[in-house]
Amino acid sequence: MYDILIQQMKTEVTRLGAQELKTPADVDAVLPNSKGTMLVVVNSTCGCAAGAARPALAKALQHTNAPDKVVTVFAGIDKEATARAREYFTDQPPSSPSFALMRDGQFVQMVHRYQIEGHNSDQVAATLMQVFDRFCVAEAKPSV
């Protein structure tokens, strides 16, 4: 039963287009080599992940400014992959669920559990969209 629940929690993120990173090698192949913006979703089984983080992700990814790529690791399940991903989040304490934004392979912004827990999905989506507006702005197209 637990495996089914975990798979549902993973699917809730991967159906949004997130690439699942299950091993440290997966993480090392993607995070430092990415071009553009990439959101790393640190998924979790906790209630705030279900009540706010995953629903907020779905809402935020509909925003005009969104990351070029989304990847995910699952804290507590894919432990080694999660630990490796966290090594890229410079000077940030472990936090799950959480979101880390990378740009051209470098960490730029974190949305920690404390910014998710106790907030509803609309509030967390608004926080994510603020991060996206700051770092994922599409280049202005010249007017004709």
ZATORKE-176602 format. One line per field, with one value per residue: residue number from 1; residue in three letters; z negated, x negated, y of N, C-alpha, C in turn. Coordinates in nm, 3 decimals, padded with zeros to 5 digits, m for minus. Example, Ala and Ser with C-alpha at 12.3 -4.5 7.8 and 13.67 -1.06 7.14 Angstrom:
# ZATORKE-176602
k	1,2
r	ALA,SER
n.z	m00.780,m00.708
n.x	m01.319,m01.285
n.y	m00.569,m00.225
ca.z	m00.780,m00.714
ca.x	m01.230,m01.367
ca.y	m00.450,m00.106
c.z	m00.780,m00.787
c.x	m01.320,m01.290
c.y	m00.330,00.003
***
This chain:
# ZATORKE-176602
k	1,2,3,4,5,6,7,8,9,10,11,12,13,14,15,16,17,18,19,20,21,22,23,24,25,26,27,28,29,30,31,32,33,34,35,36,37,38,39,40,41,42,43,44,45,46,47,48,49,50,51,52,53,54,55,56,57,58,59,60,61,62,63,64,65,66,67,68,69,70,71,72,73,74,75,76,77,78,79,80,81,82,83,84,85,86,87,88,89,90,91,92,93,94,95,96,97,98,99,100,101,102,103,104,105,106,107,108,109,110,111,112,113,114,115,116,117,118,119,120,121,122,123,124,125,126,127,128,129,130,131,132,133,134,135,136,137,138,139,140,141,142,143,144
r	MET,TYR,ASP,ILE,LEU,ILE,GLN,GLN,MET,LYS,THR,GLU,VAL,THR,ARG,LEU,GLY,ALA,GLN,GLU,LEU,LYS,THR,PRO,ALA,ASP,VAL,ASP,ALA,VAL,LEU,PRO,ASN,SER,LYS,GLY,THR,MET,LEU,VAL,VAL,VAL,ASN,SER,THR,CYS,GLY,CYS,ALA,ALA,GLY,ALA,ALA,ARG,PRO,ALA,LEU,ALA,LYS,ALA,LEU,GLN,HIS,THR,ASN,ALA,PRO,ASP,LYS,VAL,VAL,THR,VAL,PHE,ALA,GLY,ILE,ASP,LYS,GLU,ALA,THR,ALA,ARG,ALA,ARG,GLU,TYR,PHE,THR,ASP,GLN,PRO,PRO,SER,SER,PRO,SER,PHE,ALA,LEU,MET,ARG,ASP,GLY,GLN,PHE,VAL,GLN,MET,VAL,HIS,ARG,TYR,GLN,ILE,GLU,GLY,HIS,ASN,SER,ASP,GLN,VAL,ALA,ALA,THR,LEU,MET,GLN,VAL,PHE,ASP,ARG,PHE,CYS,VAL,ALA,GLU,ALA,LYS,PRO,SER,VAL
n.z	00.000,m00.083,00.115,00.335,00.265,00.256,00.524,00.639,00.533,00.654,00.922,00.928,00.953,01.173,01.382,01.444,01.599,01.489,01.469,01.329,01.095,00.982,00.883,00.758,00.981,01.183,01.092,01.105,01.377,01.474,01.313,01.291,01.556,01.684,01.896,01.901,01.699,01.420,01.221,00.922,00.767,00.447,00.345,00.112,m00.150,m00.341,m00.494,m00.421,m00.172,m00.018,m00.066,00.004,00.145,00.384,00.519,00.547,00.715,00.956,01.014,01.028,01.244,01.457,01.491,01.666,01.667,01.628,01.524,01.748,01.737,01.532,01.262,01.036,00.711,00.456,00.129,m00.141,m00.007,00.244,00.132,00.165,00.409,00.342,00.139,00.290,00.472,00.293,00.232,00.432,00.370,00.260,m00.056,m00.188,m00.423,m00.467,m00.345,m00.319,m00.201,00.073,00.296,00.538,00.731,01.020,01.233,01.536,01.439,01.184,00.844,00.745,00.595,00.316,00.202,m00.096,m00.327,m00.550,m00.424,m00.299,m00.463,m00.659,m00.491,m00.227,00.094,00.290,00.179,00.168,00.439,00.527,00.408,00.546,00.806,00.777,00.750,01.001,01.160,01.096,01.183,01.414,01.637,01.954,02.246,02.373,02.661,02.967,03.072,03.358
n.x	m00.082,m00.192,m00.387,m00.224,m00.104,m00.331,m00.407,m00.188,m00.226,m00.466,m00.388,m00.209,m00.375,m00.544,m00.362,m00.324,m00.531,m00.780,m01.107,m01.211,m01.463,m01.649,m01.887,m02.220,m02.388,m02.203,m02.128,m02.376,m02.415,m02.228,m02.174,m02.419,m02.469,m02.264,m02.100,m01.965,m01.673,m01.590,m01.373,m01.402,m01.227,m01.185,m01.035,m00.798,m00.657,m00.511,m00.232,m00.215,m00.324,m00.136,00.091,00.019,m00.234,m00.263,m00.011,m00.047,m00.266,m00.156,00.020,m00.158,m00.321,m00.167,m00.197,m00.294,m00.572,m00.790,m00.997,m01.244,m01.282,m01.180,m01.267,m01.272,m01.335,m01.291,m01.252,m01.346,m01.278,m01.421,m01.691,m01.974,m01.990,m01.849,m02.012,m02.239,m02.141,m02.086,m02.342,m02.402,m02.255,m02.360,m02.478,m02.232,m01.999,m01.885,m01.560,m01.229,m00.901,m01.040,m01.155,m01.398,m01.556,m01.746,m01.989,m02.141,m02.290,m02.360,m02.276,m02.013,m01.785,m01.579,m01.285,m01.173,m01.061,m00.941,m00.824,m00.620,m00.474,m00.186,m00.078,00.155,00.222,00.253,00.113,m00.147,m00.188,m00.187,m00.423,m00.610,m00.563,m00.655,m00.927,m00.972,m00.910,m01.121,m01.348,m01.293,m01.213,m01.092,m01.267,m01.218,m01.029,m01.088,m00.875,m00.663
n.y	m00.120,00.125,00.167,00.214,00.455,00.622,00.612,00.742,00.997,01.065,01.057,01.267,01.485,01.423,01.407,01.666,01.725,01.703,01.573,01.277,01.222,00.969,00.871,00.951,00.978,01.043,01.298,01.434,01.429,01.605,01.849,02.024,02.069,02.196,02.430,02.755,02.805,02.598,02.418,02.249,02.010,01.909,01.651,01.507,01.301,01.426,01.600,01.872,01.872,01.742,01.899,02.159,02.203,02.030,02.081,02.360,02.374,02.279,02.491,02.711,02.650,02.717,02.981,03.281,03.339,03.086,02.810,02.671,02.400,02.123,01.924,01.642,01.513,01.266,01.305,01.098,00.869,00.833,00.858,00.896,01.034,01.264,01.369,01.424,01.616,01.822,01.905,02.078,02.300,02.566,02.645,02.597,02.472,02.129,02.062,01.964,01.925,02.113,02.372,02.435,02.673,02.674,02.825,02.805,02.587,02.668,02.726,02.946,03.029,02.941,02.783,02.712,02.453,02.583,02.795,02.680,02.499,02.536,02.720,02.784,02.627,02.828,03.044,02.940,02.892,03.157,03.247,03.088,03.186,03.446,03.397,03.285,03.509,03.669,03.527,03.377,03.517,03.560,03.651,03.975,04.027,04.188,04.452,04.470
ca.z	00.000,m00.092,00.247,00.423,00.226,00.300,00.670,00.668,00.500,00.760,01.046,00.919,00.999,01.307,01.484,01.476,01.687,01.417,01.489,01.201,01.075,00.877,00.835,00.763,01.120,01.252,01.047,01.159,01.523,01.510,01.245,01.326,01.701,01.739,01.951,01.871,01.562,01.387,01.086,00.860,00.668,00.347,00.310,m00.023,m00.189,m00.448,m00.463,m00.354,m00.031,00.046,m00.080,00.058,00.238,00.516,00.588,00.581,00.833,01.073,01.042,01.062,01.376,01.558,01.493,01.786,01.646,01.565,01.557,01.874,01.708,01.395,01.222,00.901,00.627,00.352,m00.002,m00.218,00.082,00.322,00.035,00.218,00.512,00.272,00.073,00.393,00.520,00.189,00.238,00.530,00.314,00.184,m00.191,m00.227,m00.506,m00.408,m00.362,m00.229,m00.061,00.104,00.437,00.561,00.869,01.075,01.361,01.601,01.353,01.055,00.753,00.729,00.499,00.248,00.128,m00.201,m00.390,m00.634,m00.336,m00.245,m00.575,m00.718,m00.384,m00.132,00.225,00.360,00.122,00.211,00.583,00.540,00.375,00.661,00.920,00.751,00.785,01.147,01.216,01.073,01.248,01.534,01.728,02.096,02.309,02.443,02.806,03.028,03.133,03.503
ca.x	00.000,m00.281,m00.448,m00.123,m00.091,m00.452,m00.400,m00.090,m00.288,m00.564,m00.313,m00.149,m00.476,m00.594,m00.260,m00.339,m00.645,m00.907,m01.191,m01.245,m01.604,m01.644,m02.020,m02.316,m02.434,m02.098,m02.139,m02.499,m02.403,m02.131,m02.180,m02.526,m02.479,m02.143,m02.104,m01.839,m01.625,m01.541,m01.318,m01.421,m01.121,m01.217,m00.905,m00.794,m00.532,m00.445,m00.102,m00.224,m00.353,m00.009,00.188,m00.022,m00.348,m00.234,00.092,m00.103,m00.351,m00.067,00.069,m00.267,m00.376,m00.080,m00.232,m00.363,m00.714,m00.807,m01.129,m01.259,m01.281,m01.147,m01.312,m01.228,m01.390,m01.192,m01.316,m01.304,m01.261,m01.545,m01.772,m02.105,m01.967,m01.809,m02.132,m02.327,m02.079,m02.102,m02.479,m02.403,m02.181,m02.466,m02.454,m02.092,m01.975,m01.790,m01.422,m01.136,m00.918,m01.100,m01.180,m01.523,m01.567,m01.881,m02.003,m02.265,m02.361,m02.395,m02.165,m01.984,m01.678,m01.516,m01.158,m01.188,m00.942,m00.875,m00.748,m00.513,m00.394,m00.099,m00.026,00.237,00.157,00.250,00.004,m00.274,m00.198,m00.224,m00.566,m00.681,m00.551,m00.745,m01.060,m00.975,m00.914,m01.255,m01.456,m01.252,m01.147,m01.121,m01.323,m01.119,m01.032,m01.071,m00.744,m00.671
ca.y	00.000,00.241,00.186,00.272,00.596,00.692,00.625,00.846,01.125,01.091,01.083,01.400,01.581,01.390,01.436,01.809,01.737,01.693,01.456,01.216,01.190,00.866,00.835,01.062,00.993,01.118,01.436,01.492,01.442,01.709,01.978,02.118,02.086,02.256,02.564,02.822,02.790,02.466,02.405,02.118,01.985,01.808,01.596,01.452,01.236,01.500,01.660,02.003,01.846,01.709,02.007,02.288,02.206,01.974,02.162,02.491,02.354,02.271,02.626,02.802,02.618,02.778,03.123,03.329,03.314,02.956,02.756,02.597,02.257,02.085,01.791,01.611,01.407,01.235,01.292,00.982,00.753,00.830,00.933,00.935,01.137,01.387,01.422,01.480,01.740,01.925,01.956,02.188,02.414,02.628,02.701,02.584,02.354,02.034,02.104,01.893,01.957,02.242,02.399,02.507,02.720,02.677,02.895,02.764,02.493,02.728,02.753,03.088,03.064,02.828,02.797,02.612,02.395,02.682,02.883,02.596,02.448,02.637,02.806,02.708,02.611,02.957,03.124,02.881,02.920,03.298,03.254,03.032,03.278,03.559,03.348,03.274,03.645,03.725,03.454,03.303,03.610,03.537,03.770,04.057,04.017,04.320,04.476,04.488
c.z	00.000,00.043,00.345,00.393,00.273,00.451,00.710,00.642,00.604,00.889,01.046,00.969,01.142,01.415,01.524,01.566,01.619,01.449,01.353,01.199,00.957,00.817,00.835,00.905,01.204,01.220,01.111,01.311,01.563,01.445,01.290,01.475,01.764,01.791,01.927,01.726,01.540,01.241,01.040,00.750,00.575,00.291,00.174,m00.049,m00.292,m00.400,m00.391,m00.207,00.044,00.045,m00.014,00.168,00.376,00.587,00.630,00.705,00.959,01.112,01.093,01.202,01.490,01.576,01.622,01.778,01.568,01.602,01.688,01.853,01.561,01.373,01.079,00.840,00.516,00.221,m00.077,m00.136,00.163,00.245,00.092,00.324,00.446,00.205,00.176,00.447,00.420,00.187,00.336,00.477,00.213,00.053,m00.235,m00.315,m00.434,m00.442,m00.266,m00.287,m00.046,00.255,00.446,00.707,00.905,01.204,01.417,01.508,01.217,00.972,00.740,00.621,00.443,00.190,00.031,m00.253,m00.475,m00.552,m00.273,m00.356,m00.638,m00.618,m00.292,00.005,00.305,00.310,00.167,00.361,00.605,00.509,00.491,00.781,00.901,00.785,00.937,01.213,01.201,01.161,01.382,01.637,01.871,02.155,02.386,02.594,02.865,03.089,03.281,03.545
c.x	m00.087,m00.344,m00.351,m00.106,m00.212,m00.446,m00.299,m00.148,m00.393,m00.493,m00.250,m00.246,m00.521,m00.489,m00.261,m00.460,m00.780,m00.978,m01.233,m01.393,m01.611,m01.779,m02.110,m02.369,m02.332,m02.111,m02.261,m02.493,m02.317,m02.160,m02.295,m02.534,m02.359,m02.169,m01.968,m01.801,m01.567,m01.494,m01.341,m01.316,m01.170,m01.083,m00.913,m00.659,m00.454,m00.315,m00.112,m00.264,m00.224,00.087,00.150,m00.128,m00.314,m00.121,00.040,m00.191,m00.266,m00.017,m00.043,m00.323,m00.288,m00.110,m00.308,m00.513,m00.725,m00.945,m01.128,m01.244,m01.245,m01.197,m01.268,m01.311,m01.288,m01.264,m01.260,m01.286,m01.389,m01.648,m01.904,m02.090,m01.931,m01.930,m02.225,m02.271,m02.101,m02.243,m02.490,m02.334,m02.272,m02.417,m02.308,m02.075,m01.878,m01.648,m01.336,m00.996,m00.985,m01.117,m01.312,m01.526,m01.714,m01.878,m02.142,m02.353,m02.400,m02.269,m02.143,m01.881,m01.616,m01.383,m01.157,m01.053,m00.868,m00.794,m00.629,m00.417,m00.314,m00.043,00.060,00.169,00.152,00.136,m00.132,m00.294,m00.241,m00.372,m00.650,m00.677,m00.638,m00.889,m01.074,m00.985,m01.052,m01.360,m01.421,m01.184,m01.191,m01.175,m01.215,m01.137,m01.012,m00.934,m00.763,m00.598
c.y	00.127,00.272,00.250,00.422,00.677,00.714,00.733,00.985,01.164,01.131,01.221,01.508,01.549,01.415,01.583,01.833,01.728,01.563,01.404,01.178,01.094,00.831,00.958,01.085,01.070,01.267,01.503,01.510,01.561,01.844,02.069,02.149,02.155,02.396,02.627,02.798,02.650,02.467,02.263,02.106,01.876,01.762,01.527,01.387,01.318,01.567,01.792,01.986,01.820,01.828,02.136,02.277,02.152,02.048,02.300,02.482,02.353,02.410,02.716,02.775,02.670,02.927,03.158,03.303,03.183,02.903,02.678,02.447,02.236,01.943,01.768,01.499,01.385,01.209,01.171,00.856,00.735,00.914,00.982,01.045,01.270,01.451,01.486,01.611,01.853,01.982,02.073,02.313,02.484,02.691,02.695,02.460,02.259,02.075,02.024,01.898,02.093,02.253,02.476,02.548,02.731,02.759,02.861,02.681,02.546,02.754,02.903,03.119,02.936,02.870,02.679,02.561,02.500,02.782,02.810,02.554,02.561,02.737,02.721,02.707,02.742,03.045,03.072,02.904,03.065,03.317,03.202,03.127,03.401,03.520,03.339,03.412,03.707,03.658,03.389,03.391,03.580,03.666,03.844,04.042,04.155,04.335,04.505,04.612
***
